Amino acid sequence: ERTYKDLVSEMSSKTFGNRWIAAFELSKLLASSSIPQNEIPSLVEDLTQIYKTTDDIRTKDFLIVAIGTLKSESSLPLLAFVLENEKDPNILFHAIIALGNMPPGIAFDFKNLIGFLDSSDVALNQAAILALASHKVADANPKIESFLTSKELSLKYSSAIALINLKNPKVIPVVNEIFDIVTHKNFTP
């Protein structure tokens, strides 16, 4: 059985051909076990270096999934880098999910994440809505509120759920619609 250090070593090796497999295994390992807190910063540093030196999209994607499982503020610089520089929607999606799963009160500039509310990718919109809401980013609320009338149901419902904590009365019709979802023609129980 390989440890996370073995997998990082494999991804760092110039002779190891399938970095993405090691990254995938690492994401599974980190999701199912805990890493000692004092080792997380060096692990994040190693994964950041690997991320920035690989061109393989699969490897990058699994590295971001792995980073997200750590829920560590030491990964915020890499996540910010990804939001600013990455084009692949899967990697961006996993970076946004990683941010949404971070503990409350993290020191992060959410301006780049707010920009994803204007994306043409519905999955990125939805992930951004939920991540911004989980961190109670007030600057995002007007844009999130605008999704309450969206024809895209996932955005409409995500925005309503996101705005419930603000006790915004505009969410009441959408929340009632969610409660009646069993009768909606596009959804089944």
C-alpha positions as CSV (number, residue, x, y, z in Angstrom):
1,E,0.0,0.0,0.0
2,R,1.4,3.4,-1.0
3,T,1.4,6.4,1.2
4,Y,0.7,10.0,0.1
5,K,4.4,10.6,0.1
6,D,4.9,7.7,-2.3
7,L,2.3,9.1,-4.6
8,V,3.8,12.6,-4.5
9,S,7.2,11.1,-5.2
10,E,5.8,9.3,-8.3
11,M,4.2,12.4,-9.6
12,S,7.5,14.3,-9.1
13,S,9.5,11.7,-10.9
14,K,10.6,12.5,-14.4
15,T,10.5,8.8,-15.3
16,F,7.0,8.0,-14.0
17,G,4.7,8.1,-17.0
18,N,1.2,8.2,-15.6
19,R,1.2,11.2,-13.3
20,W,-2.6,11.4,-13.5
21,I,-3.0,7.9,-12.1
22,A,-0.9,8.8,-9.1
23,A,-2.9,12.1,-8.7
24,F,-6.1,10.1,-8.9
25,E,-4.9,7.6,-6.2
26,L,-3.7,10.5,-4.1
27,S,-7.2,12.2,-4.3
28,K,-8.8,8.9,-3.1
29,L,-6.2,8.4,-0.4
30,L,-6.6,11.9,1.0
31,A,-10.4,11.7,0.9
32,S,-10.3,8.5,3.0
33,S,-7.6,9.2,5.5
34,S,-6.2,12.1,7.5
35,I,-2.8,13.7,7.1
36,P,-1.1,15.0,10.2
37,Q,-1.8,18.8,10.3
38,N,1.9,19.6,10.5
39,E,2.6,17.8,7.2
40,I,-0.1,19.5,5.2
41,P,1.8,22.7,4.3
42,S,4.7,20.7,2.8
43,L,2.3,18.4,1.0
44,V,0.5,21.4,-0.5
45,E,3.8,22.9,-1.5
46,D,4.7,19.7,-3.3
47,L,1.4,19.4,-5.0
48,T,1.5,23.1,-6.1
49,Q,5.0,22.5,-7.7
50,I,3.7,19.4,-9.5
51,Y,0.6,21.3,-10.6
52,K,2.6,24.2,-12.1
53,T,5.0,21.9,-13.9
54,T,2.6,19.5,-15.6
55,D,0.6,20.1,-18.7
56,D,-1.6,17.0,-18.3
57,I,-5.2,18.1,-17.7
58,R,-6.1,14.9,-15.8
59,T,-3.2,15.2,-13.5
60,K,-4.1,18.9,-12.7
61,D,-7.7,18.0,-12.2
62,F,-7.0,15.2,-9.7
63,L,-4.4,17.4,-7.9
64,I,-7.1,20.0,-7.3
65,V,-9.5,17.4,-6.1
66,A,-6.7,16.1,-3.7
67,I,-6.0,19.7,-2.5
68,G,-9.7,20.2,-1.9
69,T,-9.9,17.2,0.5
70,L,-7.3,18.8,2.7
71,K,-9.5,21.9,3.5
72,S,-6.3,23.8,4.3
73,E,-5.7,27.5,4.1
74,S,-2.2,26.7,2.8
75,S,-3.9,25.6,-0.5
76,L,-5.5,29.0,-1.1
77,P,-2.7,30.5,-3.2
78,L,-2.9,27.5,-5.6
79,L,-6.7,27.8,-5.7
80,A,-6.4,31.5,-6.5
81,F,-3.8,30.7,-9.2
82,V,-6.1,28.2,-10.7
83,L,-9.1,30.6,-10.8
84,E,-7.0,33.2,-12.5
85,N,-5.1,31.1,-15.0
86,E,-6.9,27.9,-15.7
87,K,-9.3,27.4,-18.7
88,D,-10.3,23.8,-18.2
89,P,-13.9,23.8,-16.8
90,N,-13.4,20.6,-14.8
91,I,-10.3,22.0,-13.0
92,L,-12.1,25.3,-12.4
93,F,-15.2,23.4,-11.1
94,H,-13.1,21.4,-8.6
95,A,-11.2,24.5,-7.5
96,I,-14.5,26.3,-6.8
97,I,-15.8,23.2,-4.9
98,A,-12.6,23.2,-2.9
99,L,-13.1,26.8,-1.9
100,G,-16.7,26.2,-1.0
101,N,-15.6,23.4,1.3
102,M,-13.0,25.5,3.1
103,P,-13.8,26.3,6.7
104,P,-15.6,29.6,7.3
105,G,-13.6,32.7,7.9
106,I,-10.7,31.9,5.4
107,A,-8.6,34.9,4.2
108,F,-9.4,34.8,0.5
109,D,-10.1,37.4,-2.1
110,F,-13.4,36.3,-3.5
111,K,-13.5,38.8,-6.4
112,N,-12.3,36.2,-8.9
113,L,-14.9,33.7,-7.7
114,I,-17.7,36.3,-8.1
115,G,-16.6,36.6,-11.7
116,F,-17.7,33.0,-12.3
117,L,-21.3,34.0,-11.7
118,D,-21.1,35.5,-15.2
119,S,-19.7,32.3,-16.8
120,S,-21.5,30.7,-19.7
121,D,-20.9,27.3,-17.9
122,V,-23.9,26.5,-15.7
123,A,-22.0,24.1,-13.5
124,L,-19.4,26.8,-12.8
125,N,-22.2,29.2,-12.0
126,Q,-23.9,26.8,-9.6
127,A,-20.6,25.9,-7.9
128,A,-19.8,29.6,-7.5
129,I,-23.2,30.4,-6.1
130,L,-22.9,27.7,-3.4
131,A,-19.2,28.5,-2.6
132,L,-19.9,32.2,-2.2
133,A,-23.0,31.6,-0.1
134,S,-21.1,29.2,2.2
135,H,-18.6,31.9,2.9
136,K,-21.3,34.6,3.1
137,V,-19.7,36.9,0.5
138,A,-22.0,39.9,0.6
139,D,-20.7,41.4,-2.6
140,A,-22.1,38.4,-4.5
141,N,-25.6,38.6,-3.2
142,P,-27.1,40.9,-5.8
143,K,-25.8,38.7,-8.6
144,I,-26.9,35.5,-6.8
145,E,-30.4,37.1,-6.3
146,S,-30.6,37.7,-10.1
147,F,-30.6,33.9,-10.6
148,L,-33.9,33.6,-8.7
149,T,-35.6,34.2,-12.1
150,S,-33.3,32.1,-14.2
151,K,-34.9,29.6,-16.6
152,E,-32.0,27.2,-15.7
153,L,-33.6,25.4,-12.7
154,S,-30.3,24.4,-11.1
155,L,-29.2,28.0,-10.9
156,K,-32.6,29.2,-9.7
157,Y,-32.8,26.6,-6.9
158,S,-29.1,27.0,-5.9
159,S,-29.5,30.8,-5.6
160,A,-32.7,30.3,-3.5
161,I,-30.9,27.9,-1.2
162,A,-27.9,30.2,-1.0
163,L,-30.0,33.2,0.0
164,I,-32.1,31.5,2.6
165,N,-29.7,32.4,5.4
166,L,-30.1,36.1,4.5
167,K,-33.9,35.8,5.1
168,N,-34.4,37.4,1.7
169,P,-38.2,37.3,1.1
170,K,-37.6,36.9,-2.6
171,V,-36.6,33.3,-2.1
172,I,-40.0,32.3,-0.7
173,P,-41.7,31.5,-4.1
174,V,-38.7,29.6,-5.3
175,V,-38.4,27.6,-2.0
176,N,-42.1,26.8,-2.4
177,E,-41.4,25.6,-5.9
178,I,-38.6,23.4,-4.6
179,F,-41.1,21.9,-2.0
180,D,-43.4,21.1,-4.9
181,I,-40.7,19.6,-7.0
182,V,-42.3,16.2,-7.0
183,T,-45.0,17.5,-9.3
184,H,-42.5,19.2,-11.7
185,K,-42.4,17.7,-15.1
186,N,-38.6,17.8,-15.4
187,F,-37.9,16.1,-12.1
188,T,-38.9,12.8,-10.4
189,P,-38.8,12.1,-6.7
